[in-house]
């Protein structure tokens, strides 16, 4: 029972920040969750030492893009679908048709750039992985996104999306790592 007081205190502080500073709180939360997910992905892949460039890249992407864009997009979806008969379905279709393709493209390009790689590397990453990642996003994340819209209060939707995103980032990191390995192997074969 003694553990519950610090947890309630932490949750109270989080909700206070979420209410008073929603964009900042969601951006920081997205940063922490994205960094943690990438760290877990690296450890699952067997990395002895975490790649700090990749950790920073995922953290920056969460801070700059995922948190703020999710906040404003979900807010826009709420307004657009207000008082409609099929509100959750329209929100789901909007999220899946607009937000998922956009955030997938942004993530593949900007995470590569935040790692310190070139524009060409970012474009190659998008060319190699965009279709696969987006199709898997639609395939595996549609039901969790629907549950998020149907059962989660609007104030907490970005947090729940970030928790869903934790698992997604583990998947995305693994796919990016494999594509990078294939590109390096192809380049080594051309050089020999």
N, C-alpha and C positions, 0 to 999 in steps of 0.2 A: 504494500500500500504506500510505502514511503516514496516509491518511484513515480507514482501517479501525480504528485504535486509538481515536480519539475516538468513533467510532460504536459500537464494542463497549463502551466505557466508558459512554456514554449509555444504551445498551440495558441494560447491567448495573444501572445506577442505577434505571432505570425498573422492571425486574423486581424489584429489591430493594424499592422503594416499593410495587409492586403486591402483593408477598407480605406485607410488614409493615403496610401501610395500604391495604387494597384499596378501601374505599369512597371515601376521600379521593382516592386516585390516579385512580380511575375518574371521579369527579366533576370533577376538574381536567382530565383528558384530554377528557371530554365538553364541557367549557366551551371549551377551546382549539379543538377540532375544529368545534363548532357556530359559534363566532365566525369561524373561518377560512372555513367554508363560506358563511356569510352574506356575508362580505367578497367572496369570489369571485363570488357571485351578483350582488352590486351592481356589480362591475366588468364582468361579462358583460352586464349590462343597460345598461352605458354610463355609469354614474354617474361624474362627474368627481371628486366628493368623497364619501367613505363616510359613510353616515348612522350616526352614533355611537349614537343611541338604539336603532336596530335591532341593531347589533353587541352592545351591552350586553344587550339583551333576549334574544338568542339565547344569549349566553354565560351569563347567569343561568339560563336554562332548562336548559342542559346541566349546569351546576353543581348546581342545586337538584333537578332532576327526572330528567333522562336518565341521568346516571351512577349516582346512588344507587338509583333505581327499577329500572334494568336489573340492577344487581348483585343486589338482593334478589329480584327476580322470577326471574331465571335460576337463582339458588340454590334458590328454592322449586320451580321446575320440575325441577331435578335430583333433589330429594328426593321429589317426588310421583311421578316416573316411574322411580324407582330399580328396577333389576332387572326391568324389563318387557320383553316381547318386541319391542314396537314403540316403543321409547323415543324415537327421533328423530321419529317421526311424531306421537306424543303431545305432545312438546315443541313441535313446529311448530304443531300445532293449538291448543295452549294459548297460544302466543305470538301467533298470528294472531287467535284468537277473544277473548282477554282483553287482552293487552298493547297490541297495535296500535290497537284502538279507544280504549282509555283514554289512551294517550300522544298520539294524534292530537287528541283533545278537549282534553287539557291544554295541548298546544302551541298550538293555535289560540287558546285563551282567554288563557293566561298570557303568551305572547309579546306579544300585544296590550297586556295590562295592564302588562308590564314596559317597554313603549315609552312608558308614561305616558298611555295612552288610557283611556277610561272602561269601566265594566262593560258598558254598553250596546254599545260598540264591540266588546268581546270576544265578547259574545253574537251580535252581527251577523256577526262573522268566522266564528264556529262555524256559524251558520245558512247562510251563503253557501258555505262551503267544506268542511264536515265530510264530507259524503257523497262528493264528488268526490275529496278527498284520501285518505279511507279506501279507496275502491274502487281508486284508483291504487296505494296502498300494498300492498294485497292482490295486485294484478295484477303489479306490478313487483318487489316485495321478497320475495315468498314463496320463490322459488328461492335468492336469496342468504342468507336466514334459514335455509333447510334446509341449505345448504352449511355455514353457520356451526355449526349444531348437530351435523352429521355429522362434520366434519373438524377443527374447532378445539377445542383443550383448553378445559375450563370456565374456567380462569383468564384466558384471552384472549378469551372470547366478547364481552364488553362492548366491548373495544377494536375487534374486527372489526366488531361492530354499529355502532360509532361511525364507522368508515371507510365502511361501507355508508351510514350516515346522512349522511355528508358530501355524497354525490351527492343524497340525498333532500332535504337542507336547501336545496340549490341549487334543486331543483324546487319545494319548498314556498315558499321566499322569492319565487320568480317568480310563483307562483299568488296569494300574499297581496298582492304589489305590484299585480298586474292587478286583483284584486278591490277594493283600496283606490282605484285609479284610476277604476274603474267607479262606485263609491259617490260619489266626489267629483264626477264628471261628472253623475251623476243629481241630486245635491244642487244643483249650479250651475244645472242646467236648471229645477229647481223654484223656485229663487230668482229666475230671470229671467222 
